[in-house]
Amino acid sequence: MAVTRFDITGIGNAIVDYLLQTDDSFLSRHDMPKGAMSLIDADTATRLTAAMGGGLTASGGSVANSCAVAAALGARVAFLGKVGADDMGEVFREEIGNAGVHYATKPLTAPIPTGRCLILVTPDGQRTMNTYLGAGGEFSLGDLDETIIAASAVTYLEGYLFDPPAAQAAFAEAARMARAFGQKTALSLSDAFCVDRHRDGFRRLIAEGIDILFANEVEVCSLYQCNDFEDAAAQAAQHVPLAVLTRSEDGAIILQGGKRIEISAVPTEVVDTTGAGDAFAAGFLAGYTRNAGLEAAGVLGAKAAALAISRIGARPPEADLWKLI
């Protein structure tokens, strides 16, 4: 493997999160499938933002969250993602920089605003997301930075960004770049609805150059179109060198070269499940890229995820994160 400047480079949606605690009736009134991520247009984003009437605001995006958590755990991290030339884009740039993540992607010049994710958290801790990709969905081949990818031990791709064809082409090229420089590429399936829309595309990308696959139970079963998790896990193990599969309160399993490692979930009070998978991936990759071993990396991921779901918001507290773990 080549000499690295970064342990992890994430490529994903650069968006700002709006998070509100609400009840199931709000979801019903706005026809939202509970626990899912739905893509929305600009008009719907404006209408729902007004209906929410406020909430917590923070820079976000699935892989961007993973990058911030990994940086808090001591990893050297960069992020590639597109924002608009607006105030919200500046908020994202400042916050991810303050989290210790290198971010130098140029803002979009077209008059498309920075994306936003409207997150509704119900009393049972479930999060329902409505995402307007905005400028984030304009990520393309021209936004790849070969110098950064070449110097990153792992380039981590976000499944949520797989909808736009230009981003799909960028993912394939990023994987090719990483492979050419002897580095690894990881992919998060992100959401079962993403898999349903792009099953063939994800399978093709995995076959062509994914070294590490992150998925939860529902996502991996959707990918291989089977109802049995063990069947889906076995298929994942055949198609990718390293599969990291999370199962909520049942922990996670790590599959590599015929070896299976089971990771127990860390008991905690579930307040908000937003960002649980992002935090797990961050902990795992922070440990993996520092040669901690698969089991130790999995345990670090489980601890980070537990901290994430024990509070409101998409990330565990970044200050003194090691101390908390």
Buried (B, 14 or more C-beta within 10 A) or exposed (E): EEEBBBBBBBBBBBBBBBBBBBEBEBBEEBEBEEBBBBBBEBEBBEEBBEEBEEBBBBBBBBBBBBBBBBBBBEBBBBBBBBBBBBEBBBBBBEBBBEBBBBBEBEBBEEEBBBBBBBBBBBEEBBBBBBBBBBBBBBBBEEBBBEEBBBBBBBBBBBBBBBBBEBBBEBBBBBBBBBBEBEBBBBBBBBBBBBBEEBBEBBBEBBEEBBBBBBBBBBBBBBBBEBEEBEEBBBBBBEBBEBBBBBBBEEBBBBBBEEEEBEBEBBEBEBBBBBBBBBBBBBBBBBBBBBEBEBEBBBBBBBBBBBBBBBBBBBBBBBEEBEEBB
